[in-house]
Every structure is written in C-alpha cells, then in structure tokens.
C-alpha cells in the first residue's frame, strides 16, 4: 500500500467509530429529531463558545452557508488570495449568494488589521462594498500556518470596527488549538460564524459543523436545505463525530511531529524551498515542478499533492505512522536529490 500523504481526508474511521456508527440512535434530522446529531451539535457549540451549531456534509457547504448568511448579493467577501473559499469552492459565493471575492495577497495567509484596513474603500454609489471577511485558520496553502488567539481577536475586532461580518474557516482549527495549547473557542471568539471539519485529522467519514447564534443557525438550516444538504438519519455518521471530539483532538500533536520529519527531508533537497511546519501540512516550492516531483514520489510508493505548478503538499494524519513518515522522508530525499 502506498503511503498516502495527499490529504488528512484520507483517514478511515477507527474501529471504535465503526462500532459507534453501527449502534447510533437516529431520527429524522430534517425535522431536528436525530438525537445523535443534536448531541453532536450541542457539543460542538459548547466547545467553540457559540449558542448553536449545524451539522452539514462538507466544510465547503458550511462556508457557503455562512457567506449566504452574512453577505448580501453584490457585496464583496474579503479573503486571502489563496484561501479555500477562493481557490477550492468553485466560485460558490458568486453562484449561490451573488457575492464576489475580494482577494488579498498575504505572505502567510493571515489577514492582519493593517491589511483589513487597507481593503476599506470610501463609499461610492458605483463601488461594491465589503460585506464580510473570511479568516482561514489553519491556512491550507500557507502550509498549515496558524493564527494565535490575539491575532484572531485583533482581526475580528478590526473587521467589526469597519462594519464587516466575520466567518472563521476553521477546517483544521483543532490543529491550531493543539499546536498553540489553547482552547478551540479562543480562536473563534467574537466571530459571527465559524466552521470546523470532522473529516480531516479527526478520522470521521463525513461532516463539518457551522456554529453561530441560535437565530443564525435557524436560518442556516433553511439555507442547508436550499443547497441540497438536508439529510435524514444522519446520526449514523454523527456518532463518529461525537467520538472524534471526545478522543481524537489531543493526538493531533503526533501528526505535527511527523510533519516535521517530512519538512526536514524536503529541506535537504536541492531546488526545493520549504519552511518548518506549524501543524500537519508541509509545503515545498519545487523549482523543477510539483507535478513531476509528485510523479517521482508515486513511483516510490509515496503520494503527495501538486497544488499548482510549483507547490508540492504533504499532509500527515492518523493513518500514517512515524515509520511511514520516516520511509516517506527517505523517498523524498531519493526522488528530489
């Protein structure tokens, strides 16, 4: 079997998750009557410090529901130029909500107060206005970079000062919290909405959660159905999410340590630029081309992602061990020497 480092979505449910799923108490979630889903939503809201939560199939759907909630048609959504909502959601904000992205270039994925203020323009009758900001933490294409609680608080406060709503794309917020040694809620305090994923480093087969005020979540339920995301006995998969929140978050530090092994190997290769990873994502800029490098690694039994012409990405997760990562590091040094 190849060592699959393309994404932490490659994880499989643990045996305990499979048992929990087979025994899950279920009901019709479209009617709000699935008890396992309701427990998962309550637990996530409490962990993140919000009134309520909504369980949805994907993080993309959660992000797009948030945009529909917070931005009016014709408004701008300010986000880092390489953020997930701009790069990987098929222009959903335009197609689904009539909003337009306002990309801001950053060095590390962080939208600082200075960058936010620079995005504010004087009102004009023929200029679109910013309606909301999306803060991604950790930042995928930034190489799993993280923003600290003070940095998040400052960015959220600045956006609100400018009259903008704030959504936190926290698909890997758990990784940031573990790396920083803080509570997850500290990374979303003050935001209008936030999203967290269960199907990446936490090993769940499906699902993300949108958190917000009770009033916004009530409206989010309607938008979820509008987007085709209403489901029935979803407790079967929500059961894995409950177990994940109870047991899988602390072990993310192992993935972070394994990522450092891969980064060390990349750093020894000529024609590759990388930086020490902060979480479980390792990104290298490959002069000879990321696709060619990924093909060479695949020949040696290691799967990585070519994110663009030069960006090669590795993501560590539960289903790759330290020994796997040591073997992958050896393959990196051989393939990219």
C-alpha positions in Angstrom: 0.0 0.0 0.0 1.3 3.5 -0.8 2.0 6.0 2.0 -0.8 8.4 1.3 0.1 12.0 2.3 -2.2 13.8 -0.2 -4.6 14.9 2.5 -5.8 14.2 6.0 -9.2 13.4 4.4 -7.6 10.1 3.5 -8.2 8.8 7.1 -10.5 5.9 7.7 -12.9 5.7 10.7 -11.4 3.9 13.7 -12.8 0.6 14.9 -14.4 2.4 17.8 -16.1 4.8 15.4 -17.4 2.0 13.3 -18.9 0.4 16.4 -20.5 3.8 17.4 -21.9 4.2 14.0 -23.5 0.8 13.9 -25.1 1.4 17.3 -26.1 5.0 16.8 -29.5 6.2 17.9 -31.1 8.0 15.0 -34.1 10.1 13.9 -35.0 12.5 11.1 -32.6 15.4 11.2 -34.5 17.4 8.7 -37.2 17.6 11.4 -34.5 18.2 14.1 -35.3 14.8 15.6 -32.0 12.9 15.3 -30.7 12.7 18.9 -27.2 11.8 18.0 -26.9 14.8 15.6 -28.4 17.0 18.3 -25.8 15.9 20.8 -23.0 16.5 18.3 -24.3 20.0 17.5 -24.6 20.9 21.2 -21.2 19.6 22.0 -19.5 21.5 19.1 -21.3 24.7 20.0 -20.1 24.4 23.6 -16.5 23.6 22.5 -16.4 26.7 20.3 -18.3 29.1 22.5 -21.4 29.6 20.4 -25.1 29.3 21.0 -25.8 26.7 18.4 -24.4 24.5 15.6 -25.5 22.9 12.4 -24.1 19.5 11.1 -23.5 19.6 7.4 -22.0 17.1 4.9 -18.9 19.2 4.0 -16.8 22.2 5.0 -17.4 23.8 1.7 -21.2 23.7 2.4 -20.6 25.2 5.8 -18.5 28.0 4.4 -21.0 28.7 1.6 -24.0 28.8 4.1 -22.0 31.3 6.2 -21.5 33.5 3.2 -25.2 33.3 2.3 -26.0 34.3 5.9 -23.5 37.2 6.3 -23.2 38.8 2.8 -25.8 40.4 0.6 -25.9 39.9 -3.1 -23.5 42.4 -4.8 -21.2 42.6 -1.7 -17.5 41.6 -1.6 -16.1 38.8 0.5 -12.6 39.8 1.6 -10.3 36.7 2.0 -6.7 35.8 1.5 -6.0 35.3 -2.2 -5.1 31.6 -1.7 -7.8 30.8 0.8 -10.1 27.8 0.4 -13.2 29.9 -0.3 -11.4 31.4 -3.3 -9.3 28.5 -4.6 -11.5 25.5 -3.9 -15.2 26.3 -3.8 -15.9 26.7 -7.5 -16.9 30.4 -7.1 -19.7 29.2 -4.9 -20.1 32.6 -3.3 -21.0 34.0 -6.7 -23.1 31.1 -7.9 -25.0 30.6 -4.7 -25.1 34.0 -2.9 -24.4 36.7 -5.6 -21.3 37.8 -3.8 -17.9 38.5 -5.3 -14.5 37.6 -3.8 -12.0 40.3 -2.9 -8.7 38.5 -2.8 -5.9 40.0 -0.6 -2.3 38.8 -1.0 -0.6 37.8 2.2 2.8 36.1 2.9 1.3 33.5 5.3 -2.4 33.5 5.0 -3.0 35.9 7.8 -5.3 38.9 7.3 -3.9 41.4 9.8 -5.6 44.6 10.9 -3.4 46.6 8.6 -4.4 44.5 5.6 -8.1 44.7 6.5 -8.0 48.5 6.9 -6.2 48.7 3.5 -9.2 46.9 2.0 -11.7 49.5 3.2 -12.6 52.0 0.4 -14.6 55.2 0.7 -18.3 54.7 -0.1 -19.2 55.3 -3.7 -22.5 54.9 -5.5 -20.9 52.7 -8.1 -18.4 50.7 -6.0 -19.2 47.4 -4.4 -18.9 47.3 -0.6 -17.2 44.7 1.6 -19.8 42.7 3.4 -17.7 40.2 5.3 -14.3 38.7 5.9 -13.2 35.0 5.9 -10.3 34.1 8.2 -8.8 30.7 7.5 -7.1 29.0 10.5 -5.0 26.9 9.9 -4.3 28.1 6.4 -4.0 25.3 3.9 -2.0 26.7 1.0 0.1 28.7 3.5 1.5 25.4 4.7 -0.8 24.8 7.7 0.1 28.2 9.2 -1.8 29.3 12.2 -3.1 32.5 13.7 -2.9 32.9 17.5 -5.8 33.9 19.7 -4.6 37.5 20.0 -4.2 37.7 16.2 -7.7 36.3 15.6 -9.2 38.7 18.2 -7.5 41.7 16.6 -8.6 40.7 13.0 -12.2 40.0 14.1 -12.4 43.3 16.1 -10.9 45.3 13.2 -13.4 43.8 10.7 -16.3 44.6 13.0 -14.9 48.1 13.5 -15.1 48.5 9.7 -18.7 47.3 9.7 -18.0 43.8 8.3 -19.2 40.4 9.4 -16.6 37.7 10.1 -16.6 34.0 9.3 -13.8 31.7 10.5 -13.0 28.8 8.1 -11.6 26.5 10.8 -11.5 23.3 8.9 -8.3 22.5 10.8 -8.9 24.8 13.8 -8.3 21.7 16.0 -4.8 21.5 14.7 -4.2 25.2 15.5 -5.6 24.8 19.0 -3.4 21.8 19.8 -0.3 23.4 18.4 -0.9 26.6 20.4 -2.0 24.8 23.6 -5.2 26.8 23.7 -8.9 26.1 23.7 -10.6 26.0 20.3 -13.1 28.6 21.3 -10.2 31.1 21.8 -9.6 31.0 18.0 -13.2 32.0 17.1 -14.2 34.4 19.9 -16.2 37.3 18.5 -16.7 35.9 15.0 -20.2 35.9 13.6 -19.9 32.3 12.3 -17.2 29.6 12.3 -16.8 26.2 10.7 -14.9 23.1 11.8 -14.3 19.9 10.0 -14.6 16.4 11.4 -13.5 14.5 8.3 -9.8 15.6 8.1 -7.5 14.9 11.0 -10.3 13.6 13.2 -10.9 10.5 11.1 -14.6 10.9 10.6 -16.0 9.6 7.3 -18.1 12.7 6.6 -19.2 16.0 8.1 -18.4 19.5 9.3 -20.1 21.9 11.7 -21.2 25.5 11.4 -21.5 27.4 14.6 -23.3 30.7 15.2 -26.0 32.3 17.2 -29.3 30.4 17.6 -31.0 32.8 15.3 -28.4 32.4 12.6 -28.4 28.6 12.9 -32.2 28.6 12.5 -31.8 30.4 9.2 -28.7 28.2 8.3 -31.0 25.1 8.5 -33.1 26.6 5.7 -30.1 27.5 3.6 -28.7 24.0 4.1 -31.9 22.6 2.5 -31.8 25.2 -0.2 -28.3 24.0 -1.1 -29.4 20.4 -1.1 -27.8 19.5 2.2 -30.8 18.4 4.3 -30.5 14.8 5.5 -32.4 12.2 7.4 -30.9 9.7 9.8 -27.5 11.4 9.9 -26.9 10.2 13.4 -25.2 7.2 11.8 -22.3 9.4 10.8 -22.7 12.0 13.6 -21.8 9.2 16.1 -18.3 9.1 14.7 -18.1 12.9 15.2 -19.1 12.7 18.9 -16.4 10.1 19.4 -13.9 12.2 17.5 -14.5 15.3 19.6 -14.0 13.2 22.7 -10.9 11.3 21.7 -9.1 12.4 18.5 -8.1 16.0 19.1 -5.2 15.5 21.5 -3.4 13.1 19.3 -3.1 15.7 16.5 0.3 16.6 18.1 1.6 13.3 16.7 0.7 14.5 13.2 2.5 17.7 13.8 5.7 15.9 14.8 5.5 13.6 11.8 5.2 16.7 9.5 8.5 18.0 10.9 10.2 14.8 9.7 9.0 15.4 6.2 10.0 19.0 6.2 13.5 18.1 7.4 13.8 15.8 4.4 12.5 18.4 2.0 14.9 20.9 3.4 17.8 18.6 2.4 16.8 18.6 -1.3 18.3 20.9 -3.9 15.8 23.1 -5.7 13.2 22.9 -3.0 12.2 25.7 -0.7 10.2 24.9 2.5 9.6 26.3 6.0 9.2 24.4 9.3 5.6 23.3 9.5 3.4 24.7 12.4 0.9 21.9 12.2 0.3 18.9 9.9 0.8 20.4 6.5 4.2 20.6 4.7 4.5 22.7 1.6 7.6 22.8 -0.6 8.2 25.0 -3.6 9.9 22.8 -6.2 11.8 24.5 -9.0 11.6 21.6 -11.4 7.8 21.4 -11.0 5.4 19.9 -8.4 3.7 17.5 -10.8 7.0 15.9 -11.9 8.1 15.7 -8.2 4.8 14.0 -7.2 5.2 11.5 -10.0 8.7 10.6 -8.9 7.4 10.1 -5.4 4.5 8.0 -6.5 7.0 5.6 -8.2 8.5 5.1 -4.8 5.2 4.5 -3.1 4.6 8.0 -1.6 1.5 10.0 -2.6 1.7 13.8 -2.4 -0.4 16.6 -4.0 0.8 19.1 -6.7 -1.3 22.1 -5.6 -0.1 24.3 -8.5 2.9 24.4 -10.9 5.5 24.6 -8.1 3.7 23.8 -4.8 4.1 20.2 -3.5 2.0 19.4 -0.4 2.2 16.6 2.2 -0.4 16.2 4.9 0.2 13.9 7.9 -2.7 12.2 9.6 -3.9 9.3 11.8 -3.4 6.7 9.2 0.3 7.3 8.5 2.7 6.3 11.3 6.1 7.6 12.3 7.7 4.7 10.5 5.6 5.6 7.4 6.8 9.2 7.6 10.4 8.1 8.0 10.1 5.9 4.9 8.4 8.8 3.1 11.3 11.1 4.1 13.8 8.7 2.7 11.8 8.6 -0.6 11.7 12.4 -0.7 15.5 12.6 -0.3 16.0 10.0 -3.1 13.4 11.3 -5.5 14.2 15.0 -5.2 18.0 14.8 -4.6 
